[in-house]
Amino acid sequence: MAAPNLLQLSPPTCDDRLIWDVERSFYHFPTLAAADELGLFPLLDTNPMTAAQVGQALSLGPRATEALLGVLTSLGFLTQSHGHFSLSGVSRTYLLPGSPYYRGSIIKLFGNVPLTSATILEALKKERASAYGGGEMWETHEMDSALAEGFTHAMHCQSLPLAMGVALNGDFHGIKRVLDVGGGSGCFCIVVAQRWPGTTFTIMELPAVSKVAQRYIAEHGLQDRINTVELDMFKDRWPREYDGVFFSNVFHDWDRDRCLFLSRRAFEALPSGGRIFVNEMLLDETKDRPLAATSFSMTMMVYTQGKQYSANELREILGESGFEDIRVTPTHCYYSLVTARKR
Ligand SMILES: C[S@@+](CC[C@H](N)C(=O)[O-])C[C@H]1O[C@@H](n2cnc3c(N)ncnc32)[C@H](O)[C@@H]1O
């Protein structure tokens, strides 16, 4: 058989930049996690440094330093001017261990989780979370309190800027008592309590996470305004003495039927005039952007039974449960607060 003459092929009609970029993106997050572990960001906190100075300080050779600084600068975590590297605003805010918004615990958590196409394929084909050895994530946390604690600290650092967004942009006028369902570390209650001094809060959580929340509440001296109840939101009866029910990053853990169940439970538990608050990263109505939300849906495939919802999907769920006056308020970054009222 004659050897194929490749020059007879028509050249590609478009270049493969997108393929290159996505293939190489496999290295972005682990490089960020490695830089965090090396202490690169605090090193550049006070003074810009040359590559040679960074290499010397971190005991890295010139090839390794060039690779590290190159990836982080092209991603936007560093800037380079006249051969000196400095922190960008994002790095200064989220990557310095001394910053209140330091993302170290979530970077460390996911920096150590290997993700392969096999994990994604299993989740896609079986329509079942493949992380945690196929076990239910929250049940696994309840059986392993160290895992629950590590995850809750990681969620705390991711959620703190979101909580600021909710406290500053959410309308809690007239709300006296809020039930935060699946409230995690309590960071939403803590920040909203500081912004809205007339309101008290209860975090409804599973026992292992509830204990972590109690520590965060005590750290902020808010024990008189925030308490916790150890209840299973699906199995136990919900307390009734609240005029606000808040969920953050909870609907995205569950399928539509479970979200409808939670929304109906909230409706039943609220008095007339009571309000529901749902804080989520929203998908566009076309379900194909933003990239952070479409990728977050894939994360939910791998870890949970849920997905990211669009504003209209959440509107429908709340409307079907009986809520009226449904509003969507952008709060922080990709997140919005969907609120509604029980007539
Ligand atoms: C993704 S985290 C969100 C935490 C927090 N709301 C935030 O946005 O940072 C979901 C939370 O739901 C809690 N959770 C899961 N199943 C639950 C259940 N059956 N009853 C109560 N809480 C539950 C988990 O323990 C976890 O803290």
The ligand as a Gaussian input file, in Angstrom:
#p B3LYP/6-31G(d) Opt

LIG

0 1
 C      -22.081000      22.965000      49.950000
 S      -22.243000      23.067000      51.674000
 C      -22.834000      24.729000      51.878000
 C      -22.439000      25.337000      53.198000
 C      -22.810000      26.811000      53.351000
 N      -24.222000      27.024000      53.220000
 C      -22.021000      27.655000      52.368000
 O      -22.581000      28.108000      51.355000
 O      -20.834000      27.864000      52.635000
 C      -23.728000      22.136000      51.980000
 C      -24.009000      21.947000      53.449000
 O      -25.230000      21.195000      53.578000
 C      -25.083000      20.372000      54.717000
 N      -26.027000      19.229000      54.605000
 C      -25.978000      18.222000      53.710000
 N      -27.004000      17.363000      53.914000
 C      -27.706000      17.842000      54.975000
 C      -28.858000      17.390000      55.677000
 N      -29.480000      16.272000      55.313000
 N      -29.327000      18.139000      56.706000
 C      -28.671000      19.281000      57.084000
 N      -27.571000      19.762000      56.449000
 C      -27.087000      19.050000      55.411000
 C      -23.643000      19.913000      54.657000
 O      -23.199000      19.447000      55.922000
 C      -22.933000      21.157000      54.175000
 O      -22.417000      21.933000      55.226000

